[in-house]
Amino acid sequence: MNDYVLGQPESPRVGLGARFAVFGLVIAIVVGLLTTRLFYLQVVQGGYYAGLAEDNRQQTQPIRSARGLIYDRAGRPLAINIPSYVVRIRPADLPFGERDAVVERLSSLLDVPATDIIEAIDRYASLRFELVRIASDVPSDVARIIVEESRELPGVEVDVEERRQYEYGALVAHVLGYTGAVSAEELAQLEEAGYLNDDQIGKTGVEATFEEELRGLYGAEHVERDASGRIVRTVQIVNEPQPGASLELTLDVEVQQQAEEALRWATEVVDLQRGVVIVMNPQTGEILALVSLPNYDNNLFARGISNTDYQALVEDPNRPLVNFALSEQYPPGSTYKLVTAVGALEDGLINPSTQLETGPFVEIGTYKYWEWNRRGFGPLDISGGFAHSSNTYFFQLAGGLGADRLAHWANEFGFGQRTGVELPAEARGIVPSDEWKQSVFGQDVFPGEVFQAGIGQGYDAATPLQVLNAYSALANGGTLMTPQIVRRVLAPDGSVLRGFQPEVIRQLDVDPDTLRTMRLAAREVVTSGHTFNLVDLPLVVAGKTGTAEFGVRDSQDRLPFHSWFAAFVPQFGPGQPGDPAQTDSELAIVAFAYGANTKANAATEIVKYFLQDHYDLGVDITRPDLLQRGNFYGGN
Amino acid sequence: MSAMRVERAPSNTLISKPESGSWQSFDIQLALFAVALAVIGLLMAWTNSTGAPLEPGSTFTRGLMWFAIAIVAFSLAAAFDYRWLRTFAWAVYLGSLGLLVMTLIIGVTINGAQRWVSVGGITFQFSELAKVAMIAVLAAFLARRQQNLGSLATLVGAGLLVAPAFVLVMIQPDLGTALVFVAILVGALFISGASLRWMLLAFAALVAALPVGWSILRDYQQQRILSFLDPTSDPQGAGFQVIQSQIAIGSGGLFGRGLTNGSQTGTDFLPVQATDFAFAVLLEELGFVGGLVVFLLFIGLIWRVLVIGWRSESVFGVAFAGGLSAMIIFQMLVNAGMVAGMMPVTGIPLPFITHGGGSLVSIAIGLGVMQSISIRRAHPGW
């Protein structure tokens, strides 16, 4: 094409016209394209987009169900729900460009680090339309500010939600556990069960083991929202939520308080770092009190625990989050002699009147296995051996039984197996049989190790709950019960969904007379003065002490030790003292003092304190002097 | 058919009496199309006003204010003898570059780009004024070189004129407006008779330089282009607006939901509705038919602009008409295309519809100059 030059008379104006025409054509094409596109979007696909616009506003959202409550056996509320403000973000409604400003504002209002908020928003990358929780238990004035600024805070929602309140806090924290925000891993497994990404879930304690019952069923509703996420109206309720069931625990808060007070008293007198007291009804397996110290305030978790508080709990060397009653295992010490004694009687090594000589030590080759008082007690029958807790006596029984028979009787009493209590993280314990030692160390149990196993040392390991359960079986005449923590499950209307049913693990394959002998022997532990002035308590108590060495020897060649006391109280009435020969005891107790290293048995003092309080005996025979630091052995 | 006349010197007064045709040559159609579009823009300001539209400071009252200012600007520009623009071309040019430099110095940064100048609480985009100024400067330059319109020198000269403005706008950074300058340049050159061969070669060179250009783009500009290619890939950022915009438009259907009834926009799902996405609101509330009416009014407007340019029989008139209509059609393509999901998200306004004083006043000045050309044409009888 010839270049057209304006102003030259000979230039054909038609050239200019062609350019105008091309220009017009370009305009026509542009407008045509736009019109076609709009026709497609608005007329052809109009219905589709109208639906999407509706979806933008109408969403199905879950209706949370009220979590079931938790009561003690007397109907005292332990865990209730109270309203609290929560702040959440729907990432899809938070435009990228405004994100920094919104995060910064929320961070300063809620006093939450900006990095935490960003992390929360990005945690579930695939679920951008679902709400994520930024803060729980927000003060009402802060909640109001956020609602008022909702225009500047797109995607941010403030809701009223019920949160847990634990009425007794730390006192029952190890039993109740707590609820917390569902983790990404938990969500991956539970999403199909209807869990939401900002949901609460029972993390430990019965809150965790009874999560399904407590949670109930979430409902669903259609709601209409505006762009800032505020619900304009509820269009329709699709499913009504079904409130969760409530739990009635076997626990009695009063007994729990007595048990905690007794344990706390001892920890203060002697500066114990950890301790356990469990009280149980031997007839039914109901746990009346379960205290593990140190404990923690589970309301911290219910409110949404701060990182600082959580780190403090996790880094505490005494591990307050661990339920030492059943999640850790320790050498049971002389409490284990019950197993050795019953085994020897049942296997016919001895009869109740057989006398065995006890000296300063028993020798295997050149190794000497010492009596705990390094002198011996002369000839003893089973009652005497048990009452004096004579090591040399029980070395002889254990040696006679051998590793496997000893393990057999331990297993019979429930050692080395979980009791099946409905609490999380129960430890199994260790019963060293030849088979066990082969699998772990590739050798049989040495004769010396059998001696140790016979007195609850060496490889033996048990939880306080296992020790208590074994003595409960002794007290009730030979029925090993499953310890129970939840008595009944109640529907929201109060009807009983699951009533209480005692559960038997097994009937011990032991002659009732043997158990009667051992109950009387346990009584002799008290009457012989082995437990000092416990005999002065105006109450018939039978039990067995234990002193379990662990750790590393000190400069005087002494090992630190835990002290144990497992006991039961035969039924009694006015003018009718309890009779340990009977199998009618309704209270068994175990006390465990970790690393006690006291002159006398700290656990016995704890039980003493508990019993005189529990039965309101009106006497105080506790002897704090016995809880002085020093060495149990050194004192004798 | 008569040849084009050589540009005459302007009369002695800036506001001259039209030679023979007088104000009867005022193009009433042009004014009507413009006012109709501006009124539709006011309607959108009404519907987009959050809270009471009549409150001081609302989108609507600000729209009314700018409407009045635009009428004044239009009248002044129409009365002003456009031929003086030749004389003042350099002043206009330096002035507009000055405005762009000022934007960079005292401009307000919004969404990562420094485009707005805030005076007394009112933000204003100087780059809008600079666009119209550039049309005038280019028209004046081409008129001055009318003997050599087809030469490479003309092409290069015009390019060099536009280059500083292009660069200054890119620094803000405002890719969209920079491209508007290119559209103006191409429109003015093409219609006034520049060498097609050289233009094609320049285009080829630009295409070859594209990879380099990509690397110069800011991250968010690259992001916008990438998100444009697949809006669903980034439903959070720019893609969020594109998706919401399409939902708004689509749900408008044939006749729309009625003014102020936009579900998307009424509930704020569509972000920055008051500015870049105002056309989406219009399409949702007035439907496909409403959009079509707007397009027809624009076609009418551009048609009048081109007719005036054609009738002016002057290089200045033709080039100005070409530059102005190229600007309008390009902005339509980019803004309406963006709203409909055909174009990347850039901050380019749709003249009249997008609220913004700078855009409205600038287009009013441009149309005023067209009226000035119309009034002072050689053959008013046409």
Interface residues (C-beta under 8 A of the other chain):
Chain A: M1 D3 Y4 V5 L6 G7 Q8 P9 E10 S11 R13 G15 L16 R19 F20 V22 F23 G24 V26 I27 V30 V31 L33 L34 T35 R37 L38 F39 L41 Q42 V43 Q45 G46 G47 Y48 Y49 A50 L52 A53 E54 N56 R57 P91 A92 L94 P95 F96 G97 R128 P154 R225 D226 A227 S228
Chain B: M1 A3 M4 R5 V6 N111 Q146 Q147 N148 L149 G150 G187 F190 I191 S192 G193 A194 S195 L196 D234 P235 Q236 G237 A238 F240 Q241 Q244 Q246 I247 A248 I249 G250 S251 G252 G253 L254 S263 Q264 T267 D268 F269 P271 L283 G287 F288 G291 L292 F295 F298 I299 I302 L306 W310 V315 V318 G322 S325 I329 M332 L333 A336 G337 A340 G341 M342
